[in-house]
Amino acid sequence: MIGIVGGAGYAGGELIRLLLGHPEVSVNDLAVVSTSHAGQPVGAAHPDLAGTTTLRFTNELPADPDVVFLCSGHGQAKRFLSGNPLPDSTIVIDLSQDFRLDDAWTYGLPELHRERIRTAKRIANPGCFATTIELALLPLAGEGLLRDDVTVTAITGSTGAGQAPSDTTHFSWRANNLSVYKAFDHQHLPEIHRTLAAAGNDTDVIFVPMRGPFQRGIMASCLIRCERSAAAIMKLYRDRYEGHPFVVVADDLPDLKRITGTNRCCVGLQHQGDHLLVVSVLDNLLKGASGQAVQNMNLTLGYDETAGLDLRAIAY
């Protein structure tokens, strides 16, 4: 059995959609927990699923589930596990930030920790901004090429703020608008620094996050001083991500539409003199959240890493 806790939110809805289409999962394998929607069809919270499944929300997990996804807000995963201890044999994948810096949990970035994830029982799914930036910088970090501060500007869609409405997600404020928030001290910075250090290159990342006037997707622009040739850097990226099915190294600088609705991260490079621009784009609800969580589940259960994630972008 697979449990989804916090199934009424954006990440929970994406997980339901992905798992209903997963070749190794049946609807009878799923228990979607939501105390606010218990007994209601999942389409009550996720209209895109209305009429496609008989699945209903429940108010509790089944006994001894095989996998549990925690999709509740930050801080709520710890509280849930404290009040609902799960067997050591249960694979727990947490999509919040609660355990990303906890050494007892495996950081669920497959492009860095794939083999550790295969045997893990407690997996902390990376943050959406963090995944975008880490995948942009991992090849350079692995070669010790991040010698100076790295400057990153990244813009995210409104779904990155979650389902609960706020002043900055209100349509009349968000539409036709841009804003900077949490400059220099975004909550994803500690996991970014830790990941780059684990890859072999601890460096300071100067991060300026922005809110964009669109629903989903993240674009990160990373500016690095790098003396290697453009051809050498391109080869480094292609070699580093060979065999990683969800990272695409593009021949140009990517746009959001080529990845929205997919579990792919697309990375593009531009070199001028000793300056290197790395642009990284992904869907914050998929590779930045639920899609990556399913990718991690696939690895832990021995399924094909891409199972249930053969998704296509809609570019027009």
C-alpha positions in Angstrom: 0.0 0.0 0.0 1.1 3.6 -0.7 -0.1 6.4 1.5 -0.2 10.1 0.6 -0.5 12.4 3.6 -1.7 15.9 2.8 -3.3 14.8 -0.4 -5.5 17.8 -0.9 -2.6 20.2 -1.8 -0.8 20.9 -5.0 2.0 18.3 -4.4 -0.5 15.7 -3.2 -2.7 16.2 -6.3 0.3 15.8 -8.6 1.3 12.6 -6.8 -2.2 11.2 -7.1 -2.2 11.9 -10.9 1.3 10.4 -11.4 0.5 7.3 -9.3 -2.8 6.6 -11.0 -0.8 6.4 -14.3 2.1 4.4 -12.8 2.5 1.0 -14.4 3.3 -0.7 -11.1 0.6 0.9 -9.0 -3.2 0.3 -9.0 -5.9 2.4 -7.5 -6.4 -0.2 -4.8 -2.8 0.4 -3.7 -3.5 4.0 -2.8 -4.7 5.7 0.4 -4.9 9.5 0.2 -5.1 11.1 3.6 -6.8 14.5 4.1 -8.5 15.4 7.3 -10.3 18.3 5.7 -11.6 16.2 2.7 -12.1 12.7 4.3 -14.8 10.8 2.6 -14.9 13.0 -0.5 -13.8 12.0 -4.0 -10.3 13.2 -4.8 -11.9 15.3 -7.6 -13.4 17.6 -4.9 -9.9 19.0 -4.3 -8.4 18.3 -7.7 -10.9 19.0 -10.4 -8.5 17.7 -13.1 -9.1 14.2 -11.6 -12.9 14.5 -11.4 -14.5 11.6 -13.3 -11.2 9.8 -13.9 -11.1 7.7 -10.7 -13.3 6.4 -7.8 -10.5 7.2 -5.3 -11.7 9.0 -2.2 -9.8 10.8 0.6 -9.5 9.0 3.9 -8.6 10.3 7.4 -6.0 7.7 8.3 -3.2 5.6 6.8 -3.5 1.8 6.4 -1.6 -0.4 8.8 2.0 -1.1 7.8 2.1 0.8 4.4 4.9 0.0 2.0 5.5 3.7 1.0 4.3 6.9 2.6 4.6 10.3 0.9 4.4 13.3 3.3 3.0 16.3 1.4 2.0 18.5 4.3 3.5 22.0 4.9 6.9 22.6 6.5 7.0 21.6 10.1 4.0 19.3 9.8 5.9 16.2 8.7 7.8 16.0 12.0 4.6 16.5 13.9 2.8 13.8 11.9 5.6 11.2 12.4 5.8 12.1 16.1 2.1 11.3 16.5 2.0 8.5 13.9 5.2 6.4 14.1 5.7 4.2 11.1 7.5 0.9 10.9 11.2 1.0 10.0 10.3 -1.1 7.0 8.1 1.6 5.6 9.7 3.9 2.9 8.9 7.5 3.9 9.5 10.2 1.3 9.0 13.7 2.8 8.4 16.6 0.4 8.8 19.3 3.1 12.0 20.8 4.3 11.8 19.1 7.7 14.5 16.5 7.2 16.7 17.8 4.4 19.6 18.6 6.7 19.0 15.5 8.9 21.9 13.0 8.7 19.4 10.1 9.5 17.6 10.8 6.2 18.9 10.4 2.7 18.8 13.6 0.6 16.7 12.5 -2.5 18.6 14.0 -5.4 19.0 11.0 -7.7 21.6 12.8 -9.8 23.9 12.8 -6.8 22.7 10.1 -4.4 21.1 7.5 -6.7 22.8 4.4 -5.1 22.1 5.6 -1.6 18.4 6.2 -2.5 18.1 2.6 -3.7 18.5 1.3 -0.2 17.1 4.2 1.8 14.0 4.0 4.0 13.8 7.7 4.9 14.2 10.1 2.0 14.0 13.9 2.2 12.9 15.2 -1.2 14.9 18.3 -2.2 13.3 21.7 -2.5 12.3 23.1 -5.9 14.7 26.0 -6.1 17.4 23.8 -4.6 16.9 21.1 -7.3 17.0 23.7 -10.1 20.2 25.3 -8.8 22.0 22.1 -7.7 21.5 20.5 -11.1 22.8 23.7 -12.7 26.0 23.6 -10.6 26.8 19.9 -9.9 29.1 19.3 -12.9 31.2 22.3 -11.9 31.2 21.4 -8.2 32.4 17.9 -9.1 35.5 19.3 -10.8 36.2 22.0 -8.1 35.4 24.8 -10.6 33.3 26.9 -8.2 36.2 28.9 -6.9 34.4 32.2 -6.4 31.0 33.2 -5.2 28.2 32.0 -7.5 25.5 34.5 -8.2 22.0 33.0 -8.9 18.8 34.8 -9.8 15.8 32.4 -10.0 12.1 33.0 -10.7 9.3 30.7 -9.7 5.6 30.4 -10.5 2.8 31.0 -8.0 2.3 27.2 -7.3 5.6 27.3 -5.5 3.9 29.1 -2.6 1.5 26.3 -2.0 -2.3 26.1 -2.2 -3.1 28.3 0.8 -4.0 31.8 -0.6 -2.0 34.8 0.4 -1.5 38.4 -0.7 1.4 37.5 -3.0 -0.5 34.7 -4.8 -3.7 36.7 -5.4 -4.3 37.0 -9.1 -4.6 40.8 -9.1 -1.2 41.2 -7.4 0.7 38.4 -9.2 -0.5 39.0 -12.8 1.7 41.4 -14.8 4.1 41.7 -11.8 7.5 40.6 -10.6 8.9 40.8 -7.1 12.1 39.8 -5.2 11.7 38.0 -1.9 14.0 36.5 0.7 17.1 37.8 -1.1 20.3 36.3 0.3 18.6 34.1 3.0 16.1 31.8 1.2 15.4 28.6 3.2 16.8 26.4 0.4 20.3 27.9 0.7 21.5 25.5 3.4 20.6 22.4 1.4 22.2 23.9 -1.7 25.5 24.6 0.1 25.4 21.1 1.7 24.8 19.4 -1.7 27.6 21.3 -3.4 30.0 20.4 -0.6 28.9 16.7 -0.9 29.7 17.0 -4.6 33.2 18.2 -3.7 33.1 22.0 -3.9 31.9 24.0 -0.9 31.3 27.6 -2.1 29.0 30.5 -1.3 25.9 31.0 -3.4 24.4 34.5 -3.6 20.8 33.7 -4.3 18.1 36.2 -5.3 14.7 34.5 -5.7 11.8 36.1 -7.5 8.1 35.6 -7.9 6.8 35.4 -11.5 3.4 36.0 -13.1 2.8 32.4 -14.1 1.5 29.3 -12.4 4.4 26.7 -12.6 8.0 26.4 -13.5 11.4 27.7 -12.2 14.1 29.4 -14.2 17.5 29.8 -12.5 20.3 31.9 -14.1 23.7 31.2 -12.6 26.7 33.4 -13.3 30.1 31.8 -12.7 33.7 32.8 -13.4 35.2 29.9 -15.4 38.4 29.9 -17.5 37.8 26.6 -19.3 36.7 26.7 -22.9 33.0 26.5 -23.9 33.6 23.1 -25.6 35.3 21.7 -22.5 32.4 22.9 -20.3 29.7 21.5 -22.6 31.5 18.1 -22.6 31.7 18.2 -18.8 28.0 18.7 -18.5 27.1 16.1 -21.1 29.4 13.5 -19.5 28.2 14.3 -16.0 24.5 13.7 -16.9 24.9 10.8 -19.2 22.7 8.0 -17.8 20.5 10.4 -15.9 17.2 10.3 -17.7 15.7 13.5 -16.3 18.4 16.0 -17.0 18.7 17.4 -20.5 21.8 19.4 -21.5 20.5 21.7 -24.3 22.4 23.3 -27.2 20.8 26.7 -26.3 19.4 28.5 -23.3 16.2 26.8 -22.4 12.8 28.3 -21.8 10.1 27.1 -19.3 7.6 25.8 -21.9 9.9 22.9 -22.9 9.8 21.4 -19.4 6.4 22.5 -17.9 4.4 19.4 -17.2 7.4 17.1 -17.2 9.9 15.6 -14.7 12.8 17.0 -16.7 15.4 19.6 -15.8 16.9 21.3 -18.8 20.3 23.0 -18.5 21.8 25.3 -21.1 25.2 27.1 -21.2 26.6 30.3 -22.6 30.3 31.3 -22.4 31.9 34.7 -22.9 35.5 35.3 -22.0 35.9 33.8 -18.5 32.2 34.2 -17.6 29.9 31.2 -17.8 26.1 31.5 -17.7 24.2 28.4 -16.7 20.4 28.5 -17.1 18.4 25.7 -15.5 14.6 25.2 -15.8 12.2 22.7 -14.3 8.6 22.3 -13.2 8.4 23.1 -9.5 5.6 20.6 -8.9 7.2 17.7 -10.8 11.0 17.5 -10.9 10.9 20.1 -8.1 8.5 18.0 -5.9 6.1 15.2 -6.8 7.8 13.9 -9.9 11.1 13.6 -8.1 9.4 11.9 -5.2 8.0 9.2 -7.6 11.5 9.0 -9.2 12.8 8.3 -5.7 10.1 5.7 -5.0 11.0 3.9 -8.2 14.6 3.7 -7.1 13.8 2.4 -3.7 11.3 -0.3 -5.0 13.6 -1.4 -7.8 11.3 -0.2 -10.6 12.5 1.5 -13.7 13.6 5.0 -12.7 11.4 6.5 -15.3 8.2 4.5 -14.5 5.1 6.7 -14.5 7.1 9.7 -15.5 6.9 9.6 -19.3 5.4 13.1 -19.4 5.3 15.5 -22.4 5.4 19.3 -22.3 2.9 21.4 -24.1 4.9 24.0 -25.9 2.0 25.8 -27.7 
